[in-house]
Amino acid sequence: MFSSIRSSSGPLREFLEFQQFGRKSELDEVLGVPRIANEFWTSKQRAAHSLHEVSYRACFKPQLPRFFIERFTNPGDWVFDPYMGRGTSLLEAAFLGRVPVGCDINPLSQALLAPRLAPPTMAEIEQRLSEVAWERKVELPEDLLVFYHPTTLQHLCGLRKHLQRGGLDHIDRWIQMVALTRLAGHSAGFFSVYTLPPNQAVSLESQRRINEKRKQVPPPRDVVQIILRKSRSLLLDLNNDERERLHAQAGQARLFTASSEQPLAIPSQKLALVVTSPPFLDVVDYALDNWLRCWFLGLNPGQVTPTVTRREGEWQNHITNVLCNCYRMLRPEGVVAFEVGEVRKASLELERLVVPAARTAGFEPMCVLINQQKFTKTANCWGVANGAKGTNTNRIVVLRRPG
Ligand SMILES: C[S@@+](CC[C@H](N)C(=O)[O-])C[C@H]1O[C@@H](n2cnc3c(N)ncnc32)[C@H](O)[C@@H]1O
């Protein structure tokens, strides 16, 4: 098998001969599919565009989707992410002039992505913030006083009410998105008293315990200034060309709030590339993590039911269904880059579940690409446990829809 791969042409050959840092690719195989490891891209902290800097559990670094978008698509092509999360793939696709198409079961996902596809100017944001009735009479949810000073909570509720009036434009949506990212965190850049990082809201009870342990009471925070500061930092890298390109893509974008197992209103054979990362079995509880953000959006977190299963068979069935949908929408020769992590202390390589699912859906698995970075602590890309929790390397199952 290895000699035929070495004499192949196209992307496989490119991956095998990849030499970014003078390091040769390593090769083995899984379920008859070549598995190729190298440092294909380097995801340095904060090295990507500032507009990506919105926290979300288990999001990937923008360098990952960019690697595949640049190789497998052209400007104007449609790029799909069936588990879009904060929208990393799709924002990167829009920056590169591709049409963003996405789906996530969590409504939060659209609220985080859509405003960043149509960013307003700082002047527009300032003007709109000056129009909010911050002191409006609203019933305060007293439970939330474990996170917020009473004045901060009043202002947050005033803003929430303002945003619930309907008919929001891109400026309101931007303010809503920024406020969502500032609700709770571990520094004075957030509305809350010290708590866990913003993408992992703790329960009220846990926050009470944190407050007791740290002997802290929520200090007043300036909601307007915090929103302006975060807006400035998100917009820091954005130039006029990029702004225009994003606005053009925003007009064409198709974003869905649904399970990706459902058929979506996307024409058959329209997509050039699917680049995505599913929930990894039971590693992250997205509903629990997002309850405070759901409150701000006026959503019931109980209605958000992400796929979180401990059973490998159920997970594999789910992936098969999603890949069947992707197959219908993808054009012949179109590619899927399906990122799976290492779970259960690296004892389960999820590509072993994805490859059979992909074959059932009609795809031809091209390879499993393993991106290893020098500074990651892992040295075990073939799955030898190292005792570390969570995902250490990026493992991407690359599939092709036959022509
Ligand atoms: C690993 S995260 C994706 C993160 C994304 N790549 C990013 O950079 O933000 C998985 C996402 O799958 C979503 N999800 C879970 N079950 C789903 C389903 N059945 N259909 C669509 N999305 C689902 C979760 O809400 C979560 O946002």
The ligand as an SDF file (V2000), in Angstrom:
LIG
                    3D

 27 29  0  0  0  0  0  0  0  0999 V2000
  -16.5360   20.7960   18.4220 C   0  0  0  0  0  0  0  0  0  0  0  0
  -17.8340   21.9820   18.3970 S   0  0  0  0  0  0  0  0  0  0  0  0
  -17.5070   22.8050   16.8830 C   0  0  0  0  0  0  0  0  0  0  0  0
  -16.6230   23.9710   17.0930 C   0  0  0  0  0  0  0  0  0  0  0  0
  -16.3200   24.7330   15.8250 C   0  0  0  0  0  0  0  0  0  0  0  0
  -15.4380   23.9830   14.9490 N   0  0  0  0  0  0  0  0  0  0  0  0
  -15.7000   26.0700   16.1730 C   0  0  0  0  0  0  0  0  0  0  0  0
  -14.5600   26.3330   15.7630 O   0  0  0  0  0  0  0  0  0  0  0  0
  -16.3280   26.8210   16.9260 O   0  0  0  0  0  0  0  0  0  0  0  0
  -19.2280   20.9950   18.0410 C   0  0  0  0  0  0  0  0  0  0  0  0
  -20.5170   21.7670   17.7960 C   0  0  0  0  0  0  0  0  0  0  0  0
  -21.5030   20.8080   17.4100 O   0  0  0  0  0  0  0  0  0  0  0  0
  -22.7620   21.3000   17.8050 C   0  0  0  0  0  0  0  0  0  0  0  0
  -23.7170   20.1650   17.7250 N   0  0  0  0  0  0  0  0  0  0  0  0
  -23.8860   19.1500   18.5820 C   0  0  0  0  0  0  0  0  0  0  0  0
  -24.8140   18.2750   18.1070 N   0  0  0  0  0  0  0  0  0  0  0  0
  -25.2090   18.7550   16.9000 C   0  0  0  0  0  0  0  0  0  0  0  0
  -26.1220   18.2940   15.9130 C   0  0  0  0  0  0  0  0  0  0  0  0
  -26.8130   17.1620   16.0750 N   0  0  0  0  0  0  0  0  0  0  0  0
  -26.2810   19.0290   14.7840 N   0  0  0  0  0  0  0  0  0  0  0  0
  -25.5870   20.1890   14.6170 C   0  0  0  0  0  0  0  0  0  0  0  0
  -24.7150   20.6700   15.5320 N   0  0  0  0  0  0  0  0  0  0  0  0
  -24.5070   19.9650   16.6500 C   0  0  0  0  0  0  0  0  0  0  0  0
  -22.5080   21.8640   19.1850 C   0  0  0  0  0  0  0  0  0  0  0  0
  -23.5210   22.8040   19.5220 O   0  0  0  0  0  0  0  0  0  0  0  0
  -21.1260   22.5070   18.9780 C   0  0  0  0  0  0  0  0  0  0  0  0
  -21.2630   23.8700   18.6210 O   0  0  0  0  0  0  0  0  0  0  0  0
  1  2  1  0
  2  3  1  0
  2 10  1  0
  3  4  1  0
  4  5  1  0
  5  6  1  0
  5  7  1  0
  7  8  2  0
  7  9  1  0
 10 11  1  0
 11 12  1  0
 11 26  1  0
 12 13  1  0
 13 14  1  0
 13 24  1  0
 14 15  1  0
 14 23  1  0
 15 16  2  0
 16 17  1  0
 17 18  1  0
 17 23  2  0
 18 19  1  0
 18 20  2  0
 20 21  1  0
 21 22  2  0
 22 23  1  0
 24 25  1  0
 24 26  1  0
 26 27  1  0
M  CHG  2   2   1   9  -1
M  END
$$$$
